[in-house]
Amino acid sequence: MSWQATGVVATTLAEGALRELLLDGRSVVLTRLGGSIVAFDGYCPHQGGLLVEGRLAAGRIVCPVHEAAFDPVSGEVRADPFGTEPPAGGVAPLPTFRVRLAGGSVEVELPEPPR
């Protein structure tokens, strides 16, 4: 695991806004929920929908392609595609990442890329 600078100043990230970044070759989405900044993978684990194009509602990030829903903090599946309650659809959890502030800027801890 390694910490990656995002170049995002924490105070510029609005509550509920979705901001996609490319970090170490990986799409990562940042958002602020309840005052805390969270980071998760930019692609839905179901069929790769772009989550930055999804919607954040009721503590869930909803994929714009098939409406799978995930907890953006834990990555837990909240609804499989088209609202099927888990575990019926068998969608994998959404990868999430630890976040920290360094000098007011957001950093994200990412797994090392495969060699």
DSSP file (Angstrom, degrees, kcal/mol; ACC not computed):
  #  RESIDUE AA STRUCTURE BP1 BP2  ACC     N-H-->O    O-->H-N    N-H-->O    O-->H-N    TCO  KAPPA ALPHA  PHI   PSI    X-CA   Y-CA   Z-CA
    1    1 A M              0   0    0      0, 0.0     2,-0.3     0, 0.0   108,-0.1   0.000 360.0 360.0 360.0 143.4    0.0    0.0    0.0
    2    2 A S  E     -A  110   0A   0    108,-2.7   108,-2.9   106,-0.1     2,-0.4  -0.999 360.0-116.9-144.4 146.4    1.2    3.5   -0.7
    3    3 A W  E     -A  109   0A   0     -2,-0.3     2,-0.5   106,-0.2   106,-0.2  -0.665  29.1-160.6 -83.4 132.6   -0.2    7.0   -0.1
    4    4 A Q  E     -A  108   0A   0    104,-2.9   104,-2.4    -2,-0.4     2,-0.2  -0.956  15.8-129.4-116.6 128.9   -0.9    9.0   -3.3
    5    5 A A  E     -A  107   0A   0     -2,-0.5   102,-0.2   102,-0.2   101,-0.0  -0.548  17.2-167.2 -70.7 139.9   -1.2   12.8   -3.3
    6    6 A T  E     -     0   0A   0    100,-2.0    -1,-0.1    -2,-0.2   101,-0.1   0.665  28.6-130.0-101.7 -21.3   -4.4   13.8   -5.1
    7    7 A G  E     +     0   0A   0     99,-0.5     2,-0.6     1,-0.3   100,-0.1   0.529  67.1 129.8  78.4   5.8   -3.8   17.5   -5.6
    8    8 A V  E     -     0   0A   0     98,-0.4    98,-2.9     3,-0.0     2,-0.5  -0.839  56.4-139.8 -97.8 123.4   -7.3   18.1   -4.1
    9    9 A V  E >   -A  105   0A   0     -2,-0.6     3,-2.2    96,-0.2     4,-0.4  -0.707  18.1-132.5 -78.7 127.9   -7.5   20.7   -1.3
   10   10 A A  G >  S+     0   0    0     94,-2.7     3,-1.5    -2,-0.5    -1,-0.1   0.828 102.1  59.4 -54.0 -38.8  -10.0   19.2    1.2
   11   11 A T  G 3  S+     0   0    0     93,-0.4    -1,-0.3     1,-0.3    94,-0.1   0.647  98.2  60.6 -69.1 -13.0  -11.9   22.5    1.6
   12   12 A T  G <  S+     0   0    0     -3,-2.2     2,-0.8     2,-0.1    -1,-0.3   0.538  81.9  92.9 -89.8  -6.2  -12.8   22.4   -2.2
   13   13 A L  S <  S-     0   0    0     -3,-1.5     2,-0.1    -4,-0.4     3,-0.1  -0.783  70.8-148.4 -92.7 108.6  -14.6   19.1   -2.0
   14   14 A A    >   -     0   0    0     -2,-0.8     3,-1.8     1,-0.1    18,-0.7  -0.373  29.6 -85.6 -77.0 152.5  -18.3   19.8   -1.4
   15   15 A E  B 3  S+c   32   0B   0      1,-0.3    18,-0.2    16,-0.1    -1,-0.1  -0.363 113.4   2.6 -55.5 124.9  -20.6   17.6    0.5
   16   16 A G  T 3  S+     0   0    0     16,-2.9    -1,-0.3     1,-0.3    40,-0.2   0.361  95.2 135.5  78.9  -5.5  -22.0   14.9   -1.8
   17   17 A A    <   -     0   0    0     -3,-1.8     2,-0.5    15,-0.1    15,-0.4  -0.525  48.6-139.9 -74.5 144.0  -20.0   16.0   -4.9
   18   18 A L        -     0   0    0     -2,-0.2     2,-0.5    34,-0.1    13,-0.2  -0.920  20.9-177.9-106.1 125.9  -18.3   13.2   -6.9
   19   19 A R  E     -D   30   0B   0     11,-2.3    11,-2.9    -2,-0.5     2,-0.3  -0.969  11.8-152.9-129.3 117.5  -14.8   14.0   -8.1
   20   20 A E  E     +D   29   0B   0     -2,-0.5     2,-0.3     9,-0.2     9,-0.2  -0.701  16.2 178.7 -92.1 139.3  -12.9   11.4  -10.3
   21   21 A L  E     -D   28   0B   0      7,-2.9     7,-2.8    -2,-0.3     2,-0.7  -0.947  28.7-131.3-132.7 153.7   -9.1   11.3  -10.3
   22   22 A L  E     +D   27   0B   0     -2,-0.3     2,-0.5     5,-0.2     5,-0.2  -0.937  33.4 177.2-105.7 111.1   -6.6    9.1  -12.0
   23   23 A L  E >   -D   26   0B   0      3,-3.0     3,-1.7    -2,-0.7   -17,-0.1  -0.964  67.1 -20.9-121.1 120.5   -4.1    8.0   -9.4
   24   24 A D  T 3  S-     0   0    0     -2,-0.5    -1,-0.2     1,-0.3     3,-0.1   0.860 128.8 -50.4  52.2  39.1   -1.3    5.6  -10.2
   25   25 A G  T 3  S+     0   0    0      1,-0.2     2,-0.4    -3,-0.1    -1,-0.3   0.586 118.3 110.8  79.5  11.0   -3.2    4.5  -13.3
   26   26 A R  E <   -D   23   0B   0     -3,-1.7    -3,-3.0     2,-0.0     2,-0.5  -0.952  69.1-123.7-124.1 137.1   -6.4    3.8  -11.3
   27   27 A S  E     +D   22   0B   0     -2,-0.4    15,-2.6    -5,-0.2     2,-0.4  -0.672  35.8 178.6 -76.9 125.2   -9.8    5.7  -11.4
   28   28 A V  E     -DE  21  41B   0     -7,-2.8    -7,-2.9    -2,-0.5     2,-0.5  -0.990  17.0-149.6-130.1 137.2  -10.6    6.9   -7.9
   29   29 A V  E     -DE  20  40B   0     11,-3.2    11,-2.0    -2,-0.4     2,-0.4  -0.917   9.6-161.9-109.0 132.0  -13.7    8.9   -6.8
   30   30 A L  E     +DE  19  39B   0    -11,-2.9   -11,-2.3    -2,-0.5     2,-0.3  -0.868  17.1 161.3-106.5 144.9  -13.6   11.3   -3.9
   31   31 A T  E     - E   0  38B   0      7,-1.9     7,-2.9    -2,-0.4     2,-0.5  -0.975  34.8-124.0-152.3 162.6  -16.6   12.6   -2.1
   32   32 A R  E     -cE  15  37B   0    -18,-0.7   -16,-2.9   -15,-0.4     2,-0.4  -0.957  27.9-179.4-111.6 125.6  -17.5   14.2    1.2
   33   33 A L  E >  S- E   0  36B   0      3,-3.3     3,-2.2    -2,-0.5    -2,-0.0  -0.985  71.7 -15.9-127.4 120.8  -20.1   12.4    3.4
   34   34 A G  T 3  S-     0   0    0     -2,-0.4    -1,-0.1     1,-0.3     3,-0.1   0.823 129.4 -53.6  57.3  31.1  -21.2   13.8    6.7
   35   35 A G  T 3  S+     0   0    0      1,-0.3     2,-0.3     0, 0.0    -1,-0.3   0.236 118.2 108.0  89.5 -13.9  -18.1   16.0    6.7
   36   36 A S  E <   -E   33   0B   0     -3,-2.2    -3,-3.3     1,-0.0     2,-0.4  -0.770  66.8-129.0 -99.6 143.3  -15.7   13.1    6.1
   37   37 A I  E     -E   32   0B   0     -2,-0.3     2,-0.3    -5,-0.2    -5,-0.2  -0.766  28.8-175.3 -90.4 132.4  -13.9   12.6    2.8
   38   38 A V  E     -E   31   0B   0     -7,-2.9    -7,-1.9    -2,-0.4     2,-0.4  -0.887  10.2-155.6-124.8 157.5  -14.1    9.0    1.4
   39   39 A A  E     +EF  30  97B   0     58,-0.7    58,-2.4    -2,-0.3     2,-0.3  -0.994  16.2 166.7-134.9 139.3  -12.5    7.4   -1.6
   40   40 A F  E     -EF  29  96B   0    -11,-2.0   -11,-3.2    -2,-0.4    56,-0.2  -0.962  44.8 -74.4-147.0 164.2  -13.6    4.4   -3.7
   41   41 A D  E     -E   28   0B   0     54,-2.8   -13,-0.3    -2,-0.3    10,-0.1  -0.261  37.2-133.6 -59.6 143.5  -12.8    2.7   -7.0
   42   42 A G  S    S+     0   0    0    -15,-2.6     9,-2.4   -21,-0.1    10,-0.5   0.570  83.0  68.7 -78.0  -9.3  -14.2    4.6  -10.0
   43   43 A Y  B    S-G   50   0C   0    -16,-0.3     7,-0.2     7,-0.2     6,-0.1  -0.919  84.5-117.6-117.6 137.3  -15.6    1.6  -11.7
   44   44 A C     >  -     0   0    0      5,-2.6     4,-2.0    -2,-0.4     5,-0.1  -0.491  20.2-137.4 -65.1 133.0  -18.6   -0.5  -10.7
   45   45 A P  T  4 S+     0   0    0      0, 0.0    47,-0.2     0, 0.0    -1,-0.1   0.598  96.0  66.9 -70.7  -8.4  -17.5   -4.1   -9.9
   46   46 A H  T  4 S-     0   0    0     45,-0.1    34,-0.0     3,-0.1    -3,-0.0   0.988 132.7 -24.4 -74.6 -64.5  -20.6   -5.4  -11.8
   47   47 A Q  T  4 S-     0   0    0      2,-0.0    -1,-0.1     0, 0.0    -3,-0.0   0.124  94.6 -92.5-140.2  23.7  -19.8   -4.4  -15.3
   48   48 A G     <  +     0   0    0     -4,-2.0     3,-0.0     1,-0.2    -6,-0.0   0.680  58.5 171.6  80.7  18.9  -17.5   -1.4  -15.1
   49   49 A G        -     0   0    0     -6,-0.1    -5,-2.6     1,-0.1     2,-0.8  -0.296  44.0-105.1 -59.0 147.0  -20.0    1.5  -15.1
   50   50 A L  B >   -G   43   0C   0     -7,-0.2     3,-1.5     1,-0.2    -7,-0.2  -0.657  29.1-161.7 -78.1 109.9  -18.4    4.9  -14.3
   51   51 A L  G >  S+     0   0    0     -9,-2.4     3,-1.5    -2,-0.8    -1,-0.2   0.743  85.2  68.7 -68.9 -23.0  -19.4    5.6  -10.8
   52   52 A V  G 3  S+     0   0    0    -10,-0.5    -1,-0.3     1,-0.3   -34,-0.1   0.759 100.8  51.1 -65.1 -21.5  -18.6    9.4  -11.1
   53   53 A E  G <  S+     0   0    0     -3,-1.5    -1,-0.3     2,-0.1    -2,-0.2   0.445 100.5  84.9 -91.0  -2.0  -21.6    9.4  -13.5
   54   54 A G  S <  S-     0   0    0     -3,-1.5     2,-0.4    -4,-0.2     9,-0.2   0.052  82.7-102.2 -81.5-163.7  -23.8    7.6  -10.9
   55   55 A R  E     -H   62   0D   0      7,-1.5     7,-2.9     2,-0.1     2,-0.6  -0.965  12.8-141.7-129.5 146.7  -25.7    9.2   -8.1
   56   56 A L  E     +H   61   0D   0     -2,-0.4     2,-0.3     5,-0.2     5,-0.2  -0.927  38.5 153.2-105.3 116.2  -25.1    9.5   -4.4
   57   57 A A  E >   -H   60   0D   0      3,-2.4     3,-1.4    -2,-0.6    -2,-0.1  -0.992  59.1  -5.0-149.5 136.1  -28.3    9.1   -2.5
   58   58 A A  T 3  S-     0   0    0     -2,-0.3     3,-0.1     1,-0.3    -1,-0.1   0.847 128.9 -51.7  52.1  41.0  -29.2    7.9    1.0
   59   59 A G  T 3  S+     0   0    0      1,-0.2     2,-0.3    12,-0.0    -1,-0.3   0.712 117.7 108.4  72.8  20.1  -25.7    7.0    1.8
   60   60 A R  E <   -H   57   0D   0     -3,-1.4    -3,-2.4    11,-0.2     2,-0.6  -0.962  61.9-142.3-128.4 145.7  -25.3    4.9   -1.4
   61   61 A I  E     -HI  56  70D   0      9,-2.6     9,-2.1    -2,-0.3     2,-0.5  -0.952  26.2-156.3-101.7 125.1  -23.4    5.3   -4.6
   62   62 A V  E     -HI  55  69D   0     -7,-2.9    -7,-1.5    -2,-0.6     7,-0.2  -0.896  14.0-124.3-110.9 126.1  -25.6    4.0   -7.4
   63   63 A C     >  -     0   0    0      5,-2.9     4,-1.1    -2,-0.5   -12,-0.1  -0.421  11.0-141.9 -66.7 136.2  -24.1    2.8  -10.7
   64   64 A P  T  4 S+     0   0    0      0, 0.0    -1,-0.1     0, 0.0   -13,-0.1   0.636  93.6  55.5 -74.5 -12.2  -25.6    4.5  -13.8
   65   65 A V  T  4 S-     0   0    0      3,-0.1    -3,-0.0     1,-0.1    -2,-0.0   0.963 131.6  -5.6 -86.9 -58.9  -25.5    1.3  -15.8
   66   66 A H  T  4 S-     0   0    0      2,-0.1    16,-3.3    15,-0.0    17,-0.2   0.270  92.2-113.3-124.9  10.1  -27.5   -1.3  -13.9
   67   67 A E     <  +     0   0    0     -4,-1.1    16,-0.4    14,-0.2     2,-0.1   0.716  52.5 163.7  65.6  24.6  -28.3    0.5  -10.6
   68   68 A A        -     0   0    0     14,-0.1    -5,-2.9    13,-0.1     2,-0.4  -0.516  26.4-148.0 -64.0 144.8  -26.1   -1.7   -8.4
   69   69 A A  E     -IJ  62  79D   0     10,-2.9     9,-3.1    -7,-0.2    10,-1.8  -0.952  17.3-176.3-126.5 141.4  -25.7    0.3   -5.1
   70   70 A F  E     -IJ  61  77D   0     -9,-2.1    -9,-2.6    -2,-0.4     7,-0.2  -0.942  35.2-110.5-134.2 151.2  -22.8    0.3   -2.7
   71   71 A D     >  -     0   0    0      5,-2.7     4,-2.6    -2,-0.3   -11,-0.2  -0.757  29.2-150.0 -75.5 118.5  -21.9    1.9    0.6
   72   72 A P  T  4 S+     0   0    0      0, 0.0   -33,-0.1     0, 0.0    -1,-0.1   0.641  91.8  47.8 -71.3 -11.7  -19.2    4.4   -0.4
   73   73 A V  T  4 S+     0   0    0    -14,-0.2   -34,-0.1   -35,-0.1    -2,-0.0   0.898 128.3  18.4 -90.0 -50.4  -17.5    4.1    3.0
   74   74 A S  T  4 S-     0   0    0      2,-0.1    22,-0.2    21,-0.0     3,-0.1   0.687  92.6-128.7 -96.2 -21.2  -17.3    0.3    3.4
   75   75 A G     <  +     0   0    0     -4,-2.6    19,-2.6     1,-0.3     3,-0.1   0.382  53.1 155.1  85.2  -3.7  -17.8   -0.8   -0.2
   76   76 A E        -     0   0    0     17,-0.2    -5,-2.7    -6,-0.1     2,-0.4  -0.269  50.6-110.8 -60.4 140.0  -20.6   -3.2    0.9
   77   77 A V  E     +J   70   0D   0     -7,-0.2    -7,-0.3     1,-0.2     3,-0.1  -0.597  36.2 176.0 -72.5 125.4  -23.2   -4.1   -1.7
   78   78 A R  E    S+     0   0D   0     -9,-3.1     2,-0.3    -2,-0.4    -8,-0.2   0.713  71.6   6.1-101.1 -30.1  -26.5   -2.5   -0.8
   79   79 A A  E     -J   69   0D   0    -10,-1.8   -10,-2.9     6,-0.2    -1,-0.4  -0.939  69.8-136.3-154.1 132.7  -28.5   -3.5   -3.9
   80   80 A D    >   -     0   0    0      4,-3.5     3,-1.5    -2,-0.3     4,-0.4  -0.225  63.0 -44.7 -75.1 175.5  -27.5   -5.8   -6.8
   81   81 A P  G >  S+     0   0    0      0, 0.0     3,-1.3     0, 0.0   -14,-0.2  -0.081 130.5   8.5 -49.0 139.5  -28.4   -4.7  -10.3
   82   82 A F  G 3  S-     0   0    0    -16,-3.3   -15,-0.1     1,-0.2   -14,-0.1   0.742 133.1 -62.8  58.8  29.0  -31.8   -3.3  -10.8
   83   83 A G  G <  S+     0   0    0     -3,-1.5    -1,-0.2   -16,-0.4     2,-0.2   0.497  82.9 157.2  84.7   4.6  -32.5   -3.3   -7.0
   84   84 A T    <   -     0   0    0     -3,-1.3    -4,-3.5    -4,-0.4    -1,-0.3  -0.465  46.8-118.3 -63.0 128.2  -32.2   -7.0   -6.3
   85   85 A E    >   -     0   0    0     -6,-0.2     3,-1.5    -2,-0.2    -6,-0.2  -0.495  49.3 -74.4 -71.9 135.5  -31.4   -7.4   -2.6
   86   86 A P  T 3  S+     0   0    0      0, 0.0    -1,-0.1     0, 0.0     0, 0.0  -0.302 108.7  31.9 -64.5 153.6  -28.0   -9.1   -2.0
   87   87 A P  T 3  S+     0   0    0      0, 0.0     3,-0.5     0, 0.0    -2,-0.1  -0.917 101.8  80.3 -96.5  20.2  -26.8  -11.7   -2.1
   88   88 A A  S <  S+     0   0    0     -3,-1.5    -3,-0.1     1,-0.2    -4,-0.0   0.838 100.0  39.6 -56.0 -38.3  -29.1  -12.7   -5.0
   89   89 A G  S    S-     0   0    0     -5,-0.2    -1,-0.2    -4,-0.1    -4,-0.0   0.707  94.2-140.3 -89.2 -19.8  -27.1  -11.0   -7.7
   90   90 A G        +     0   0    0     -3,-0.5     2,-0.2     1,-0.2    -2,-0.1   0.781  35.2 168.1  69.4  28.7  -23.6  -11.9   -6.4
   91   91 A V        -     0   0    0      1,-0.1    -1,-0.2   -10,-0.0   -14,-0.2  -0.542  36.1-117.0 -74.3 139.0  -22.0   -8.5   -7.2
   92   92 A A        -     0   0    0    -47,-0.2    -1,-0.1    -2,-0.2   -46,-0.1  -0.376  36.6 -93.5 -71.0 153.7  -18.5   -8.1   -5.6
   93   93 A P        -     0   0    0      0, 0.0   -17,-0.2     0, 0.0    -1,-0.1  -0.253  42.4-104.1 -62.7 157.2  -18.0   -5.3   -3.0
   94   94 A L        -     0   0    0    -19,-2.6     2,-0.2   -23,-0.1   -50,-0.1  -0.721  35.8-116.3 -83.1 126.0  -16.7   -1.9   -4.2
   95   95 A P        -     0   0    0      0, 0.0   -54,-2.8     0, 0.0     2,-0.3  -0.445  36.5-169.9 -63.6 132.2  -13.1   -1.3   -3.4
   96   96 A T  E     -F   40   0B   0    -56,-0.2     2,-0.3   -22,-0.2   -56,-0.3  -0.827   6.1-146.8-120.3 162.1  -12.6    1.6   -1.0
   97   97 A F  E     -F   39   0B   0    -58,-2.4   -58,-0.7    -2,-0.3    13,-0.1  -0.956  18.9-108.7-134.3 147.4   -9.5    3.4    0.1
   98   98 A R        -     0   0    0     11,-0.5    11,-2.5    -2,-0.3     2,-0.4  -0.434  34.3-155.5 -71.0 149.3   -8.2    5.1    3.2
   99   99 A V  E     +B  108   0A   0      9,-0.2     2,-0.3   -62,-0.2     9,-0.2  -0.951  15.6 172.0-127.5 144.9   -8.0    8.8    3.1
  100  100 A R  E     -B  107   0A   0      7,-2.2     7,-2.9    -2,-0.4     2,-0.4  -0.965  27.8-121.4-144.2 162.8   -5.8   11.3    5.1
  101  101 A L  E     -B  106   0A   0     -2,-0.3     2,-0.4     5,-0.2     5,-0.2  -0.881  20.8-175.4-106.4 139.2   -5.0   15.0    5.0
  102  102 A A  E >  S-B  105   0A   0      3,-2.7     3,-1.6    -2,-0.4    -2,-0.0  -0.933  78.9 -21.2-133.7 108.7   -1.5   16.3    4.5
  103  103 A G  T 3  S-     0   0    0     -2,-0.4     3,-0.1     1,-0.3    -1,-0.0   0.829 127.4 -52.7  61.8  31.7   -1.2   20.1    4.7
  104  104 A G  T 3  S+     0   0    0      1,-0.3   -94,-2.7   -95,-0.1   -93,-0.4   0.360 117.0 111.9  85.7  -5.5   -4.9   20.5    3.9
  105  105 A S  E <  S-AB   9 102A   0     -3,-1.6    -3,-2.7   -96,-0.3     2,-0.3  -0.744  70.1-111.8-102.6 151.9   -4.7   18.3    0.8
  106  106 A V  E     - B   0 101A   0    -98,-2.9  -100,-2.0    -2,-0.3   -99,-0.5  -0.619  29.6-173.1 -84.5 134.7   -6.2   14.9    0.3
  107  107 A E  E     -AB   5 100A   0     -7,-2.9    -7,-2.2    -2,-0.3     2,-0.4  -0.964   7.9-154.4-123.3 146.4   -4.1   11.7    0.1
  108  108 A V  E     -AB   4  99A   0   -104,-2.4  -104,-2.9    -2,-0.4     2,-0.7  -0.968  13.1-133.9-123.5 135.3   -5.4    8.2   -0.8
  109  109 A E  E     -A    3   0A   0    -11,-2.5   -11,-0.5    -2,-0.4  -106,-0.2  -0.793  31.7-177.8 -89.8 118.2   -3.9    4.9    0.2
  110  110 A L  E     -A    2   0A   0   -108,-2.9  -108,-2.7    -2,-0.7     2,-0.1  -0.840  29.9-105.1-115.2 151.4   -3.8    2.6   -2.8
  111  111 A P        -     0   0    0      0, 0.0    -1,-0.0     0, 0.0   -14,-0.0  -0.380  49.0 -93.5 -66.3 153.1   -2.6   -1.0   -3.2
  112  112 A E        -     0   0    0      1,-0.1     3,-0.1    -2,-0.1   -88,-0.0  -0.447  47.2-107.6 -64.7 138.9    0.6   -1.5   -5.0
  113  113 A P        -     0   0    0      0, 0.0    -1,-0.1     0, 0.0   -88,-0.0  -0.360  42.0 -93.3 -66.3 151.2    0.1   -2.1   -8.7
  114  114 A P              0   0    0      0, 0.0     0, 0.0     0, 0.0     0, 0.0  -0.325 360.0 360.0 -62.9 147.4    0.7   -5.6   -9.9
  115  115 A R              0   0    0     -3,-0.1    -3,-0.0     0, 0.0     0, 0.0   0.404 360.0 360.0-101.4 360.0    4.2   -6.2  -11.2
